[in-house]
Amino acid sequence: MAGKNQHVVKRDNGWAVRGAGNSKDTSHHATQREAADAARNIARNQKSEVLIHGRDNRIRERDSYGNDPYPPKG
């Protein structure tokens, strides 16, 4: 069973990681890169996805660490 997707979102004082459906942030970071690295670690452990939001809150990058239903060949 895959875990919750992890979202990297802008906050007033930096960037945060929040699991999908959670009411509170998992962690806070000074930079988007630090938050993305933390989110990737969680996603690898939970076999879920990372969705990185830009300053405008739109998703700008997406990485999957889960069991993709159709893995690419080669």
DSSP file (Angstrom, degrees, kcal/mol; ACC not computed):
  #  RESIDUE AA STRUCTURE BP1 BP2  ACC     N-H-->O    O-->H-N    N-H-->O    O-->H-N    TCO  KAPPA ALPHA  PHI   PSI    X-CA   Y-CA   Z-CA
    1    1 A M              0   0    0      0, 0.0     2,-0.1     0, 0.0     0, 0.0   0.000 360.0 360.0 360.0 126.2    0.0    0.0    0.0
    2    2 A A        -     0   0    0      1,-0.1    45,-0.2    65,-0.1    46,-0.2  -0.373 360.0-127.6 -73.6 151.5    1.4    3.3   -1.1
    3    3 A G        -     0   0    0     43,-2.6     2,-0.2    40,-0.2    46,-0.2  -0.047  42.9 -61.2 -84.3-168.2    1.8    6.1    1.4
    4    4 A K        -     0   0    0     44,-0.1    -1,-0.2     1,-0.1    44,-0.1  -0.533  53.6-110.0 -78.8 141.0    0.6    9.7    1.2
    5    5 A N        -     0   0    0     -2,-0.2    15,-3.0    43,-0.1     2,-0.5  -0.438  33.3-130.8 -65.1 145.1    1.9   11.9   -1.6
    6    6 A Q  E     -Ab  19  50A   0     43,-3.3    45,-2.9    13,-0.2     2,-0.4  -0.877  17.7-157.9-106.4 129.0    4.2   14.7   -0.2
    7    7 A H  E     -Ab  18  51A   0     11,-2.9    11,-2.5    -2,-0.5     2,-0.6  -0.886   7.7-152.0-108.5 134.8    3.6   18.3   -1.3
    8    8 A V  E     +Ab  17  52A   0     43,-2.6    45,-2.6    -2,-0.4     2,-0.3  -0.934  29.9 176.4-102.8 117.1    6.3   21.0   -1.1
    9    9 A V  E     -A   16   0A   0      7,-2.4     7,-2.7    -2,-0.6     2,-0.2  -0.916  31.6-107.3-130.0 149.8    4.5   24.3   -0.6
   10   10 A K  E     -A   15   0A   0     44,-0.4     2,-0.3    -2,-0.3     5,-0.2  -0.491  35.0-175.2 -73.7 138.6    5.5   28.0   -0.1
   11   11 A R  E >   -A   14   0A   0      3,-3.2     3,-1.5    -2,-0.2    17,-0.0  -0.853  40.6-103.4-126.3 165.6    5.0   29.4    3.4
   12   12 A D  T 3  S+     0   0    0     -2,-0.3     3,-0.1     1,-0.3    -1,-0.0   0.858 122.4  35.3 -56.9 -36.8    5.5   33.0    4.6
   13   13 A N  T 3  S-     0   0    0     -3,-0.0     2,-0.4     1,-0.0    -1,-0.3   0.115 133.0 -61.3-108.6  21.0    8.8   32.1    6.3
   14   14 A G  E <  S-A   11   0A   0     -3,-1.5    -3,-3.2    14,-0.0     2,-0.3  -0.993  79.3 -34.5 144.8-135.1   10.1   29.5    3.8
   15   15 A W  E     -AC  10  29A   0     14,-3.0    14,-3.3    -2,-0.4     2,-0.3  -0.932  45.6-160.0-131.6 151.9    8.9   26.2    2.4
   16   16 A A  E     -AC   9  28A   0     -7,-2.7    -7,-2.4    -2,-0.3     2,-0.5  -0.920  14.7-137.3-132.2 156.3    7.1   23.3    4.0
   17   17 A V  E     +AC   8  27A   0     10,-2.4     9,-3.2    -2,-0.3    10,-1.3  -0.956  27.7 177.7-108.9 131.3    6.5   19.6    3.4
   18   18 A R  E     -A    7   0A   0    -11,-2.5   -11,-2.9    -2,-0.5     2,-0.2  -0.991  26.3-129.3-138.3 129.1    2.9   18.4    3.9
   19   19 A G  E >   -A    6   0A   0     -2,-0.4     3,-2.4     5,-0.4   -13,-0.2  -0.509  45.2 -90.4 -71.6 142.1    1.5   14.9    3.4
   20   20 A A  T 3  S+     0   0    0    -15,-3.0    -1,-0.1     1,-0.3     3,-0.1  -0.284 112.9  11.7 -55.0 130.0   -1.7   14.8    1.2
   21   21 A G  T 3  S+     0   0    0      1,-0.3    -1,-0.3    -3,-0.1     2,-0.2   0.338  95.2 131.7  84.3  -7.6   -4.8   15.2    3.4
   22   22 A N    <   -     0   0    0     -3,-2.4    -1,-0.3     1,-0.1     4,-0.1  -0.508  51.8-149.1 -78.2 147.8   -2.8   16.2    6.5
   23   23 A S  S    S+     0   0    0     -2,-0.2     2,-0.3    -3,-0.1    -1,-0.1   0.644  80.5  47.7 -89.2 -15.2   -4.0   19.3    8.4
   24   24 A K  S    S-     0   0    0     -5,-0.1    -5,-0.4     0, 0.0     2,-0.1  -0.915  90.5-102.9-126.3 152.9   -0.5   20.2    9.6
   25   25 A D        -     0   0    0     -2,-0.3    -7,-0.3    -7,-0.1     3,-0.1  -0.412  19.3-144.7 -67.8 146.6    2.9   20.5    7.9
   26   26 A T  S    S-     0   0    0     -9,-3.2     2,-0.3     1,-0.3    -8,-0.2   0.885  76.5 -12.8 -77.3 -42.4    5.3   17.7    8.4
   27   27 A S  E     -C   17   0A   0    -10,-1.3   -10,-2.4    -3,-0.0     2,-0.3  -0.984  59.3-133.8-156.9 161.1    8.4   19.9    8.4
   28   28 A H  E     -C   16   0A   0     -2,-0.3     2,-0.3   -12,-0.2   -12,-0.2  -0.933  22.0-175.6-122.5 146.6    9.6   23.5    7.6
   29   29 A H  E     -C   15   0A   0    -14,-3.3   -14,-3.0    -2,-0.3    -2,-0.0  -0.963  33.0-129.6-142.3 154.2   12.7   24.5    5.6
   30   30 A A  S    S+     0   0    0     -2,-0.3     2,-0.3   -16,-0.2    -1,-0.1   0.841  93.1  34.0 -72.3 -34.2   14.5   27.7    4.6
   31   31 A T  S  > S-     0   0    0      1,-0.1     4,-1.9   -17,-0.1     5,-0.1  -0.842  76.1-123.1-124.9 159.8   14.7   26.8    0.9
   32   32 A Q  H  > S+     0   0    0     -2,-0.3     4,-2.8     1,-0.2     5,-0.2   0.876 112.9  57.1 -64.0 -37.4   12.6   25.0   -1.6
   33   33 A R  H  > S+     0   0    0      2,-0.2     4,-2.5     1,-0.2    -1,-0.2   0.918 106.5  47.9 -61.4 -44.7   15.5   22.6   -2.3
   34   34 A E  H  > S+     0   0    0      1,-0.2     4,-2.1     2,-0.2    -1,-0.2   0.917 113.6  47.6 -62.7 -42.6   15.7   21.6    1.4
   35   35 A A  H  X S+     0   0    0     -4,-1.9     4,-2.5     1,-0.2    -2,-0.2   0.906 111.4  50.7 -64.9 -41.1   12.0   21.0    1.5
   36   36 A A  H  X S+     0   0    0     -4,-2.8     4,-2.5     2,-0.2    -2,-0.2   0.904 109.4  50.8 -64.2 -41.2   12.1   19.0   -1.7
   37   37 A D  H  X S+     0   0    0     -4,-2.5     4,-1.9     2,-0.2    -1,-0.2   0.912 112.0  47.2 -62.0 -42.4   14.9   16.8   -0.4
   38   38 A A  H  X S+     0   0    0     -4,-2.1     4,-1.9     1,-0.2    -2,-0.2   0.912 111.9  50.2 -64.9 -42.4   13.0   16.1    2.8
   39   39 A A  H  X S+     0   0    0     -4,-2.5     4,-2.7     1,-0.2    -2,-0.2   0.886 108.3  53.1 -63.8 -39.3    9.8   15.3    0.8
   40   40 A R  H  X S+     0   0    0     -4,-2.5     4,-2.6     2,-0.2    -1,-0.2   0.899 106.5  52.4 -63.8 -40.2   11.8   12.9   -1.5
   41   41 A N  H  X S+     0   0    0     -4,-1.9     4,-1.9     2,-0.2    -1,-0.2   0.924 112.3  45.0 -61.1 -43.7   13.1   11.0    1.5
   42   42 A I  H  X S+     0   0    0     -4,-1.9     4,-2.4     1,-0.2    -2,-0.2   0.929 112.9  50.9 -64.4 -45.5    9.6   10.6    2.9
   43   43 A A  H  X>S+     0   0    0     -4,-2.7     5,-1.9     1,-0.2     4,-1.2   0.879 108.2  52.0 -63.1 -38.8    8.2    9.6   -0.5
   44   44 A R  H  <5S+     0   0    0     -4,-2.6     3,-0.3     1,-0.2    -1,-0.2   0.930 112.3  46.2 -61.8 -44.1   10.9    7.0   -1.0
   45   45 A N  H  <5S+     0   0    0     -4,-1.9    -2,-0.2     1,-0.2    -1,-0.2   0.870 121.5  36.8 -65.6 -37.2   10.1    5.4    2.3
   46   46 A Q  H  <5S-     0   0    0     -4,-2.4   -43,-2.6    -5,-0.1    -1,-0.2   0.463 104.3-125.7 -96.0  -2.4    6.4    5.5    1.7
   47   47 A K  T  <5 +     0   0    0     -4,-1.2    20,-0.4    -3,-0.3    -3,-0.2   0.961  69.7 120.8  53.5  55.4    6.6    4.6   -2.0
   48   48 A S      < -     0   0    0     -5,-1.9    17,-2.6    18,-0.2     2,-0.3  -0.476  61.5 -83.3-128.1-161.8    4.5    7.7   -2.9
   49   49 A E  E     - D   0  64A   0     15,-0.2   -43,-3.3   -46,-0.2     2,-0.5  -0.788  20.8-140.6-114.3 155.8    4.9   10.9   -5.0
   50   50 A V  E     -bD   6  63A   0     13,-3.1    13,-2.4    -2,-0.3     2,-0.5  -0.966  14.1-168.2-111.6 129.5    6.5   14.3   -4.5
   51   51 A L  E     -bD   7  62A   0    -45,-2.9   -43,-2.6    -2,-0.5     2,-0.6  -0.964   7.2-158.7-118.8 113.5    4.6   17.3   -5.9
   52   52 A I  E     -bD   8  61A   0      9,-2.6     8,-3.0    -2,-0.5     9,-1.4  -0.827   7.0-157.0 -98.6 120.2    6.6   20.5   -5.8
   53   53 A H  E     - D   0  59A   0    -45,-2.6     6,-0.2    -2,-0.6     2,-0.0  -0.714   9.9-134.1 -94.2 143.6    4.6   23.7   -6.0
   54   54 A G    >   -     0   0    0      4,-2.7     3,-2.1    -2,-0.3   -44,-0.4  -0.184  41.2 -84.5 -81.9-176.7    6.0   26.9   -7.2
   55   55 A R  T 3  S+     0   0    0      1,-0.3    -1,-0.1     2,-0.1    -2,-0.0   0.775 132.4  57.7 -61.0 -25.8    5.6   30.3   -5.5
   56   56 A D  T 3  S-     0   0    0      2,-0.2    -1,-0.3     1,-0.0     3,-0.1   0.396 117.0-117.0 -85.8   4.3    2.3   30.6   -7.3
   57   57 A N  S <  S+     0   0    0     -3,-2.1     2,-0.3     1,-0.3    -2,-0.1   0.479  73.7 130.5  73.9   6.1    1.2   27.4   -5.7
   58   58 A R  S    S-     0   0    0      1,-0.1    -4,-2.7    -5,-0.0     2,-0.3  -0.689  70.0-102.2 -87.8 145.1    0.9   25.6   -9.0
   59   59 A I  E     +D   53   0A   0     -2,-0.3    -6,-0.3    -6,-0.2     3,-0.1  -0.487  45.3 168.3 -67.8 125.3    2.5   22.2   -9.4
   60   60 A R  E     +     0   0A   0     -8,-3.0     2,-0.3     1,-0.3    -7,-0.2   0.561  63.1  23.1-114.2 -14.3    5.8   22.7  -11.3
   61   61 A E  E     -D   52   0A   0     -9,-1.4    -9,-2.6     2,-0.0     2,-0.4  -0.994  58.3-170.8-153.3 148.0    7.5   19.3  -10.8
   62   62 A R  E     -D   51   0A   0     -2,-0.3     2,-0.4   -11,-0.2   -11,-0.2  -0.986   2.8-176.5-145.0 129.1    6.3   15.8   -9.9
   63   63 A D  E     -D   50   0A   0    -13,-2.4   -13,-3.1    -2,-0.4     2,-0.5  -0.989  12.9-149.7-128.5 136.5    8.4   12.8   -9.0
   64   64 A S  E     +D   49   0A   0     -2,-0.4   -15,-0.2   -15,-0.2     4,-0.1  -0.898  22.1 168.6-109.1 132.1    7.1    9.3   -8.3
   65   65 A Y        +     0   0    0    -17,-2.6   -16,-0.2    -2,-0.5   -17,-0.1   0.153  55.4  93.5-119.7  13.8    8.8    6.9   -5.9
   66   66 A G  S    S-     0   0    0    -19,-0.2     2,-1.2   -18,-0.2   -18,-0.2  -0.145  94.9 -73.3 -94.3-168.7    6.0    4.3   -5.8
   67   67 A N        -     0   0    0    -20,-0.4    -1,-0.1    -2,-0.1   -65,-0.1  -0.765  52.7-145.5 -89.0  95.8    5.3    1.2   -7.8
   68   68 A D        -     0   0    0     -2,-1.2    -4,-0.0     1,-0.1     0, 0.0  -0.381   8.9-134.5 -63.7 138.2    4.3    2.6  -11.1
   69   69 A P  S    S+     0   0    0      0, 0.0    -1,-0.1     0, 0.0    -2,-0.0   0.807 100.1  30.6 -65.9 -28.3    1.6    0.5  -12.8
   70   70 A Y  S    S-     0   0    0      3,-0.0     3,-0.1     2,-0.0    -2,-0.1  -0.684  82.2-163.9-129.7  78.8    3.4    0.7  -16.2
   71   71 A P        -     0   0    0      0, 0.0     2,-0.1     0, 0.0    -4,-0.0  -0.347  29.2-106.7 -65.1 142.7    7.2    0.9  -15.6
   72   72 A P        -     0   0    0      0, 0.0     2,-0.3     0, 0.0    -4,-0.0  -0.386  34.4-127.2 -66.9 146.6    9.2    2.0  -18.6
   73   73 A K              0   0    0      1,-0.2    -3,-0.0    -3,-0.1     0, 0.0  -0.709 360.0 360.0 -97.1 147.5   11.2   -0.7  -20.3
   74   74 A G              0   0    0     -2,-0.3    -1,-0.2     0, 0.0     0, 0.0   0.433 360.0 360.0  90.0 360.0   14.9   -0.5  -21.1
